[in-house]
């Protein structure tokens, strides 16, 4: 039996899986608010304590965690939490093998296992079965990863490309960059293309007087702990022009960066959109704005038109990817 986890800035999901390749049927699953705990160890300890009445904890052989931050020498600083996770220390504390993956590496690990019910196609393209695959996931932050063919199967690798410098394509995007440069030391794609980035776009459009801010929206934003759901819900319901404009600009920027990844990786195997935001905004991703920005690469537009683009609708892809990795490591041992 293995323990797998999806460790995010907002929530942590843990699950126990039998030591077989069917990760669609976990034995136990629980979700925890990450910010309510001082460490991952505290969450794992609570989770296993709840399961102590069963034989599950005593049968554990390994634990694999997909974590929202760079993993260097089996150690990770969580990007949007004050946590440092050390696999060796956790291994000693839990008395079992512990593996750490970047959370996007975990999602990428799950990609080859996704079925038709787990995906929505934005651009059919003509996939190369052995071509490189790009994964970009706007959620709390902006994660990126990729897969390459090793001669037998696709192997996942992490990236911190979401923190690369934002490169605007249009006049509005250039104005957005100029605005944010007066407020931030570094304007990355994550600052404009994530759950944390949406309020930045909103503040820019509001301060530039491009759109009025309705009184009811001002009140809802002032009362909200997190303004992002308010902005997204108002945009999806077409209740406020400024929120519709925020989401349109977000989708356009996502298309730009997805196209950048496709070119840099020569991702002829496809581009997969993960994270919590894309499944919520499928109509906006399908209306042409995203693909227009994705393929707008001059002489290489025809190449990108052939690249498949799909949205991952499996909300537990990162958890499943961590489980697949754990099972693979256990089989190696």
N, C-alpha and C positions, 0 to 999 in steps of 0.2 A: 504494500500500500504506500502511496506517496501523498504528500501535502503539496498543494500548488496555491499560488497567490498572485493576485493582480493588485499591486500596491500603487495607488494614485494619490494625487494631492488632495482630492475630495473624499474618496472612499477607498477602503481596502476590502477585497473579496478573497476569502479563503475557502478551500474545498479539499476534501479527501477523495482520492481516486483509487480504485483497485489497480493492481499492477498488470493491467492489460491495456490494449490500445483503444478501447472505447471510452473516450473522455466525455462523451455526451451524457453519461450517467454517473455523476458523482454520488458518493455515499452521503456526504454531508456538505452543505454550503452555508456560509454566513457572511454578512456584510457589516462592516464597521465604519463609523465616521473617523477618518484618519486623524483629523486635527484634535480629536478628543483624547488621544493617547500620546504618551511621551516617546514611544518607540514601537517598532514592529514586534520586538520580542514581547512586549506587553499584550499586544493583540493576539499573537500566536498562543501565548500562555493561557489567555482567557478562552480562546477557541478550543484548545485541547482540554481545558478543564471542563468545559461543557460536555465534551465528548467522552469524558473519563468513565462514564457509566457503561460504555461499549468497549469492545476489544480493540477498537480502531487505533488509539494512540500507541498501544503496545506493539502493533504490527507495522508501524511506520518504518520505512527504510530510507527515505530521502525527502527533502523539501526543496522546491524550486519556486523562486519569486521573481515575477516581472516587476521591476521598480521604475518609477518615474524619475529617472536621472541617469547620468553616465555611470557605468560600472568599470572601474579600473582596478585590476588585480583583486577581483572578488570583493570589492568594497565600493559602496555607493553613497553619495550625498544626494538626498532627495531634493529635487529642484524647488518644489513649492511647499516643503515641510522642513522643520528643523531637525531632521533625522539623519543619522549616519548609520548605514547598515553594513556590518562586517560579516561575511559568510563564515569565516573561521571562528569568530567569537560565537556566532549563533550555533554553529555545528557543535562546539563544546557544550553550550548551554542546553541544547536540545538532544544531544547525544545521537546525532544522525548526520548524514551527508547533507550539506546545504549548498545550493547553487543560486547565483544571482544573474538575471538577465535584465537588460534595459527593457522597459515595458513595450517599446515599439519592436524590439527584437522578438519579444514574446508574441506580439500580434503577427509579425512576419512569419514566425515559425508555424502559426496556425493556418496561414494563407493556402498552402498546398492541400490542406485537408478540408477547406471550405466547399460546401455543396451549393447547388443552385438556389436552395432556400435561404442561404446565408448571404446572398449577393444581389445587388440591383445594378444592371448595366447602364452606364451613362453614354459610353461610346463603344460600339461593338468591336471595331478594329479588326485586325488580323493577327492574333497572337502567335508568337514563336514559342512552342512548348518548352524550349530550352533557353529562351531569352531571359535576361535579367528582369527582375520585378521590383518596382518601387512601391513603398508604403508610406503614406502621409496621413497623419491623424490629428485633426484639430479637436481638442477636448479642453480641459483646463489650460493646458499649454499646447504647443505644436510639436508633435513627435514625428520623427522620420526614421525609416529603416529600409533595408533592401535585401533581396535574395539573388544569389548567383548559382548557376548550374555547376556542380562539381564533377560531372560525368556520370552521376548516378541519380541525384535528386537535387532539388533546390535547397541551398543552405542560407540561413538568415544571418545578417550582420547588423549591428546597431549604427546609428548616426546621431549627431547632434546638429544636423543641418537646419533645424527650426530656429536655431540661434544665429544663423548667418545673417548678414546685413540685408535689410529690406531693400529691394530694387524696384522702384515704382515704374509703371509702364505708361500711365496716362497723366494728364495735367492734374486731375484731382488727386491721384496717388502721389504725385510730386508735392502738391500742397500739403497732403497728409504727412509726408515725411518731414517737410520743413517745420510743420507745427509740432510734431513729436520730438524733433531734435532740440527744441527749446525746453523740453520737459524731461528728456531721458538722456543718459550718457551714450547709450547705444540703441538704435532702433533695429531690432531683428524682425524677421517674419513673424515670430511668435507674438510680438507686441501688437500686431495688426491682424493676425489670422489664428485666433484661438478664443476660448471663453474669456480669457483675461484681456484679449485684444479688442473685442467688440466694444467695450466701454470707451476705449481710446478713440475708435472711429467715431463713436457717438459724440464725444466731447469735441472732436475736431469739427464735425458738421455743425454742431450747435454754435461753437465759437466763431465759425466763419459766416454765420447768418445765412447759410444756404437753405435751411429749413426752419420753420418755427417749432417751438417745443410746446405742445398742448399742456394746459394747466394740470389735467388729470395725470398725464405722463410724468410731469415734474414731481407731483405728489407721490406717485407709485415708486419712482426712482429714489426719492428721499427716504421712503420708508423701508426700502429693500436692503437686506444685508448684502445681497449679490445683485447688481443691476443687470447682469447678462440675461437671465431668464425673462426679465421684464421687457428688455429690448427685443429679444427673439420672439416672444409671444405676440408683442404688438406688431412686429413685422409680418409674422405668419398670418395674423388676423387682419392685416392691412388696416390697422387702426390708427397709425401715425405715419405720415410720409417720411419723417426723419428716420424712423426705425426701418422702414422698407429700404431707404437709401443706404443705411448702415449695412443691412444684410446683402444688398446688391454689391456693394463695394467689397465686402468680405468675400463673397463668392468669386468675384473677379480676381482678387488677390490670391485666393486659393488656387484658381486656375493657372495663374502666372507661376506660382511656386511648384505646382504639380508638373507643369510643362518643363520648368527648369530641371526638376529631378529626372524626368523622362529623358531629357537630352544628356545630362551628365552621366547617367547610368546606362544610356542606350537601352531603355527599359522596354524592349520589344515583347517581353512577356506580359506586360501590362502595368498599370498604375492602380493601386487599391487605396481607397479613401476609408480610413478607420476613424476611431474616436467617437465621442458622443454626439457631435454636432451634425455630421453629414446625414445620418439616417433621419434626423428631424427636419431637414431642409431639402428633401428629395425634389420637390417641385422646382425650387430655385436652382438646383443643380442641373435639372433637365431642361430649363427654359432657353438654353443656348448661350447664356452669359458665361458660364464656366468653360464650355468647350471653345468658345471664341477666344477666351484668354489663354486657354491651354495650348491651342495650336498656333497662336500668333507669334511665331518664331521665324519670320522671314523665309529664307530659303529652305528651312527645315519644316515648314508647315505640313507638307505632304507626308513627311515621315511621322509626325505626331498624329496625323489623321488616322494612321494605321495602328496606333497604340490603343489597346483596349483600356477603358477606364471603368472601374466597378466600385460600388459602395459596399462596404462590409456592414451587414445588418445584424450579424451575430454580436450581441451586446457583451458576450463573455469570451470574445476571441482572444484577448490577452491571457485570461485565465486558462483557456484551453491550450494556448501556445505554451504556457509555462508547464502545463501537465505533459504535453507531448515531449518537451525538452527533458523533463524529469524522467519520463519513461525511457527515452533514448539513452540517457546517462546511466540509468539502472541496468539496461540491457548490455551496455558496454562493460559495466563492472561484472 
